[in-house]
Amino acid sequence: MSWGDIPSALEAALANPDVAHAAAANREGGEAELIVLRPDKPWDDPAEHPALLANTSTGAIPDLDSLTNDAAYFSRIDHARHARWKGRRAAQLVRPAKAHGYGL
């Protein structure tokens, strides 16, 4: 693929991502051979939020997050961290004492 072919390949992938994914898997020898990108931000992780992948063929591509460490960036990180810990803390509070081995 030459540099001149890249924009048209990207446009084709944007127009039909499912076909592009299948073609890539076929070209590389199967799904297991594909490189998987893992996002570094919890709110972008499809393992944490499977709904992100629900409509990949019809979903819009949102604006990219800021690459600078500005207030909006740190606010989203802080929000994600607190949401994650809040959920874990609530789950810990409702467990019976026996589950922790205290044997009340």
N, C-alpha and C positions, 0 to 999 in steps of 0.2 A: 504494500500500500504506500503510495506516495503522499507527500504533504498535501498536494492538491486534492487527493481523494478523501481526506479526513473530514472536511465540512459536509460533503454529501453523505458520507457514512453516518455522521452524527445526526444529520437531519432525518435520515431514514430510521435510525434507532429511536429518535424522539417521536416520529410519526407512528411507529409500531414497535414498542419495546419488547413485547412478547416474542415477535418474530426475530428480532435482533438477538434476544437472549438464547432462543433455540438454535439460531445459526451459530452463535459463538460456542455453545455447548457441543454442537455437532463438529465444528471446525477443530476444537481442542481435544475431542475424544471423550466427551461426557461431562455431566454436571460436576463430578468430583475433581475434574481438572481445571475448573474455572477459579479464578482468584476472587475472593470475597472481601469486600471492603467493610471494615467495622468502624462505625462512627465513634468519635471520641466524646460526643456529647450525649448524655443519657436520653434526652428527648428525641434524638434522631435514630436511636437503636431499634431496629425492627424486632430484635429478640425481646426487648422490653415492651415494645408497642407494636404487636403484629398488625394492627389496623393500618399502619403505614404502608403495608404491601397489599392491602385488600384490593385496591383498584389501580394497579400500576399502569394498566393500558389506557385508562381514562383520566387519571389524576393529573393535576397541573403541577408543574415543577415550581416550588416556591422560590422566593428570593434567597440568595445565599446568606448565611449568617455572617456577621462582621468578622473579619480576620484580625481586627485590632482588639486589644484587651480594654475595651471601653466599658462604661457603666452598664450598658444593655447586656453585654456579654457576661459580666460578672453577676448581674441580676438573674439571668437565666440559669447559670451554673448554681447559684445559691438556691434558687427556687427548686431546681431538680434535686439537689442534695437534700433539702429539707423535706420535700415530698417523699423521697425514697425512705429517709429515716423515720418520718412520721408514720408511714405505713408499717414499717418493721416494729416500731415501738408499740403501736396499737395492737399488733399481732402478739407481741410478747405479754402485754397486759392482760389479755383474755385467756392465756394458757393457764390451766390448773397447775397448782404447785407440784403435784405428782410428776408432771411432765419434766420438771427440772430436777427431779430426784430428791426433793426435800421430804417426801413421804408424810404429809400432814395427816 
